[in-house]
Amino acid sequence: MSKWKIALILLIGAIYAVSLTACGESFGTYHFRLTIEADTPEGVRSGSGVMSVSYGRGPRWAAGIGGGNAYARLRGEAVFFDLGNGRNVVMLIAHGARAESGFEMRWLPVTALTGAVQGWGSTDALAALQSKGLRLEGKVELPPPLIPTLATFSEVNDPTTMRQLGPSEFPYYFGKGYTFKRATLEIVSSGIWPFSLLPLPWPRWLFGYPITRGIKDRLPALNVPDGPNTAFRSARLTFGGVGNGESAFRTNY
């Protein structure tokens, strides 16, 4: 083989390698279940929902030319927890006492399971796992700083009745015998593509756990014109972290 052909092959290989680098890295898609538990006069009750998040990042060197960002694309809905007897809890897609941040939920599985901070810190942790042939897995109880913003509706049909709810305030809002117990995050099977696109329940390792839907059926207040924003204003939550009320209840549809 002539030196020109060798040079051409090396050049093509270098261009290919650079093009792969320019595309950045993908760390796959995870499905995770958020569960909230509470003690009630009738015993422990729980509510849960499954969300999906895809992780990736662009090359670091591209940060100054519109690339280089770590990203997390979240799909899912707020968790509606029916306590019975007209009582309910909503775990919003937001963090902070006033829902001042809407981004932590995207990185929550990595933060909760590895301790890595959001953004590059999280993708570095995912890259380290990937280099060992591993993925995020397991179940963990969320410490107070990682528990998403909680709220409650005294009337599920009326957005003006939403109030922010701290974990320590369950007895105040719901009465004697009602206390917050814990919130957990668990990685569940996302299935194997393209089987994961089929709405089949079993086996879970093949078809995966579907994203939980139907928040607007369980919370008719969200169907009222401007309902999500009205609910936020009534609960005196901030729009700065979530952009608008709708994104705190449903995201990336």
N, C-alpha and C positions, 0 to 999 in steps of 0.2 A: 504494500500500500504506500502510495506516495506521501511525502510530508505535507502536501497541500490538502490531500484528503483527510489526513490525520488532524490537521489544523482546523479543517471545516467541521469535522465531527466534534472536536473539542469546543469549537465556537458554538455549535448548535446545542451541545450539552450545557454549556455555560448559560446560554440564553434561556434554556428550559429551566435550569435551576433557579435563575433569577426570577423568571416568571412565576414559579411556584412560591418563591419567597414573597414576591409582590402580592400574591393572593392572601398572604397571612396564614393563620392556622384556625382550624375548627376543633373544638373540644366536645362536640356531640350535643345531643339533646337528652335532658333528664326530665322525668316526671316525678313530682314529689307531692306527698300528702301532708297537708296541714290539719292538725286536729286540736280542738280545744275541749277541755274537760272541766266539769263543774260538779260540786257536791250540791244536791238538792234534797228536800225532805223525802223524796222518793228514791234516793240513792244517787250514785254517780251517773251523769249523763254526758254524752259527747256529741260533737258535730264535726264534720271534716269535709275537705274538698281537695281535689287533685288539680295541680297546675303543671304547666310544661315550660321549660326554659332551655334555650339553645345558647351555647357559649362559643366565643371565638375572639380573634384579635388580628389586626393588621400588623405588618412589620414595624418595628420600632423606628427604623430609619425614615419611614414615610410620615412620621408625625407632623412634620412641617409642611407637607404638601397634600394635606387632606386625608391622610391615612394614619395608621398607628394606633387606632383606638381599640381598647378592649370593649367587647359588646356582650350583652345578655338580652335575648329577645324572649319576653315573657308572654305567655298566653294563659288565660284563665279568668276566674271570677272570685269575688270576695266569698268568704265562707259564711254561710247562714246557719246558725246554731239555734235550734228550737228547744227551749228549756221546758216547754209545756205551760199550760195555764196562761197563755197569752204573753209569755215572757220569751225574749229572744236576744241573741248576741250576734253581731256581725263583725267578722275579722276583715278589716278593709285591706285593700292593696296599697298600704301606706304604713309608715312608721312614725313614731313620735306622738307625744300627748295630743298634739293638734294636727296630726297628719302632715307635718311639715316636710316629710321626705317621701317621695314616691319611687325611689330607685333601689332602696335596700332589699326589697322583696326579690328583685331579679337576682341578686347575689346571695340571698339568704341561705340557699343550700350549701354553698361553698363556705360562707362565714360560719354557719352553725356546725359544720362537720369538720372543718380544718382550721378555723380561726383566722383565715386569710381575709384581709380587707377587700372591699369591692374594687373592680377595675383590674389593673395589671396584677395586683396582688393575688386576686382570685384566679386569673388565668395562669399565673406562674404556678400556683398550687395544682391546678388542673393539668398543666404540662408535666409537672413532677410525677403526678399519678400516672399519666399516659405513658411516660417513659418507662414505667415499671409494669405496664400492661394492666393498670388498675383504673377504676372509675370511682366516683363518689358512691358510697353505699352506707346503709345503716339507718338508725333511728336515734334521735336525740331530743331531749327536753330543752326547750328554748329558755335561756335566762331572761330576766325582765327586759334588758335593753334590746333584745332581739324579737320580743313579742310584738306583732303588728298592732296598729291602732285598732282599738275595739270601740264599738258603738252599739246602741240599742234603739229600737223603735217601740214606743208605747202603743202605737197603732200602725200596723204594717201597711195600711192603705194611705197613710198620711205622712208625706215627707217632712212636714214641719214638726213631727214628734221625735225625730232622731236626736239622740244625745250621745256625747262622747262618754265612754265608760272605762274607767281604770280598773285593773284587776282587783284592787282592794275595795271597790265600790259595789260589788255584787249584792251584799246584804242591804245596802242603802236603796238600790233600785228595785231589787227583786224580793226583799223581805228576809225574815229570819230563816236560817237553814240553807241559804244559797251562798256559796262561796266559790271563787275561782280556784281551780285545782292545779291545772297545768296546761301548757300548749306544747305540742311536739311537732317535729318535722321528720318525715320518713321518705327515703328514696324508694320509689316503686318502679316496677317494670314499665319501660316506654314501648316495649314490643320490638319487633323486627320489621323494618320496611320491606315490602309494601303491605305486609299482613297487618301492620299497625293501623292502616287506613280503614280496615274493615271493622264495623261495629259489632264484633263478636266477643263474648265474655270469657271464653276459655279455650286454650290455656293462656294464662296471663303472660307467661314469658314470651309467647309468640305474638299475641294481639295487644298486650299491654293494658294498662289502666287508662281509660279515657279521661279527658279533661272534664271536670264537673261543670255542668251547664244548668241553667234554669233559675238563676238568681232573681230575674224579673218576675218569674211565676211565684216564687216564695215571698218576694217583696214587691207587691203591687204598687207601692209608693214610687218606685223607680219608673213606672209607666206614666205617671202624671207628667204633663208638660213641664219641662225644666225640673223634674223631680229630684235627680241626683244633686244638682246644684242647690236646690232649695233645702235639701236635707243637710248639706254641708254648712250652709249659712245658719240653719237653725241650731246645729250642734256647735256653732262657733269654731269650726275647723278652718284651717288655712287652705287656700287654693294654690299657694306657692309651690308646694311639693308635688302636687298631682296634676296641676294644670287646670283640671275641671273635675267636677264631682263624678261624672260618668267613668273616668279612668280609674277611680278608686273602687269601683264595683265590677268593672269588666275591662279587660285590656287586650290589645293586639288581635282584634277580630277581623 
